[in-house]
Amino acid sequence: MLFASYGFILFLTLLVVVYYLIPRKHQWKLLLGASYLFYYFSGPENLLYIFFTSLSTYVVAVRIDTLQKSQALHLAENSGRLSREEKKAYRALAKSRQRKWLMLCLVLNLGVLAVTKYTNFAVANINSVLRTLGSGTRLSFWNIALPMGISFYTFQTMSYIMDVYRGKHPAEDNFFRLALFTCFFPQLVQGPISRFEDLSKTLYSEHPFDSQNVSLGLQRIMWGFFKKVVLADRILVAVNTIIRNPGMYQGVFVSIGMLFYAYQLYADFTGGIDITIGIAQVLGIKVKENFKRPYFSKSTAEYWRRWHITMGTWFKDYPFYPLSVSGPMLRFSKYSRRRFGDGLGKRIPVYVSTIIVWFTTGLWHGASWNFIVWGLLNGIVIIISLECQPLYDWFHSRFNVKHTFPFRLFQVVRTVLLMSAIRMFDCYRDVPLTFRMLGTMFTDFNVGELTGEALLGLGLGMADYLVLLAGLVALIAVSLLQRDGSVRNKLAVKSAPVRFAIYYVLIISILVLGAYGMGYDSSQFIYNQF
Amino acid sequence: MEILLEILSELHPDVDFESCDTLIDDNILDSFDIITLIAEISSEFDVNIPAEEIVPENFNSAKALYALIERLLDQ
């Protein structure tokens, strides 16, 4: 069920009405039922996967929690009798028992993700190797559909079980509550990847009808729909024309495709998250923000702190830190410093962790080489920029421009262009083709080709370009206003005619200017495929 | 504490680590700094800081970080 469809709007309306009519203590149970129903529409068999992941996570988390409590009790009861060494040995043994359970859970949950998402990728690569070796043997592809949102909910349950293991919070002892955390429907489409300690604060609470909250949530949903159906789905046509005809559209058109895709992805992904957070707010539930004006970032590292924030912090907290402070990595760090000196020797282990984590990030986005190359390039750009730091320091010691507007603007434009260029691997879905097309921006760049006729040949009319231009102005204006507080709160203190004029413009824009296909079904969100 | 302050100053010579208590909140230390710091602490103090201890409360100031090292040494 797509967010931008009649079916979903009906589903949501009914849910909200019933949600505020039933006794409040049953609200979270209704959400669980509604979430499973929503998920059922993505394919009935998908329910089995999500149920299995919820169950395995629940059982193991409760087991780890029980072990932690009994071990803490044992230490407290025997604190006078045990020596410091004995306590240390006991703690190590206790942690190792918990780690075995943790590993079991990770293997089970990641196993489901690996089988459903990566089997055919592995088969394709094995077949390539067999072909290269001259063997006539080929493995068959497995006919299996990727369950919707599996990458998101698997990561969400992994963060939950890791946090229980780390003692950050106790295990949830009610299976159905954990099941709701895993399948809360607004997040199933494209995240964000919530943490249990954040989402659980409001997910199970009793929510009386709060007209202000509902109004703010609806405004956020409208803004999300505007970005998705008016902007993202409109510019999608031009992006597809360029990407699907690489023989015809090269050079200057690749740069246009790159900028258009940056626009499309921003409107699509942030629009989807606006809808998710808006729906949650209508229900009285607080979901964490996933973006912080990412296109205003001045470096790649900053961009990744502001774009898809919940994914970035997930990769930082779970694979990056444990990998970087693991025994083997610390030993490698010591070796590296002995071998390469205190400067480079210190940085090499950090770079190794960075590359491993970005490889994993790429693989998480999709089971194909273009995503892996995309991930690796992000890591490489971050490393290069760190290695260039002395050069930047030298430049800033000579030229006092660091805090000037033109230099900041240069940094922002550079970051957007760099991120947009790397993202073309996501567009073309073919590594050699992407490199070739990016190359044509330097070898066949002819601005003269960019005539009005050529732009109209991309599938968009003059009216479409005007809508996209107005949309761009609106996106930039909202981002600028957001710098010192919520735009909706600012709007709330305006006079009624101003407020309602803006609401009506937004609603009419969605209804009249939305890029609707046959049967009024918008296209799926880009991040839904991950 | 002096050794720790030396390690920190090597990372960011321009920061007053004795008084600053918003090293994480103000993005003074990023994830790369934290990893470099943990590797340095491991070799200087012979103590391993596990991933679960990498939380803002432990890294926001030199004092908090030193308290963490002492706690881990004591365990």
Boltz contact constraints between the chains, C-beta under 6 A:
constraints:
  - contact:
      token1: [A, 166]
      token2: [B, 52]
      max_distance: 6.0
  - contact:
      token1: [A, 316]
      token2: [B, 31]
      max_distance: 6.0
  - contact:
      token1: [A, 321]
      token2: [B, 51]
      max_distance: 6.0
  - contact:
      token1: [A, 321]
      token2: [B, 54]
      max_distance: 6.0
  - contact:
      token1: [A, 322]
      token2: [B, 51]
      max_distance: 6.0
  - contact:
      token1: [A, 324]
      token2: [B, 35]
      max_distance: 6.0
  - contact:
      token1: [A, 325]
      token2: [B, 38]
      max_distance: 6.0
  - contact:
      token1: [A, 325]
      token2: [B, 51]
      max_distance: 6.0
  - contact:
      token1: [A, 330]
      token2: [B, 39]
      max_distance: 6.0
  - contact:
      token1: [A, 330]
      token2: [B, 42]
      max_distance: 6.0
  - contact:
      token1: [A, 333]
      token2: [B, 39]
      max_distance: 6.0
  - contact:
      token1: [A, 346]
      token2: [B, 36]
      max_distance: 6.0
  - contact:
      token1: [A, 350]
      token2: [B, 32]
      max_distance: 6.0
  - contact:
      token1: [A, 350]
      token2: [B, 35]
      max_distance: 6.0
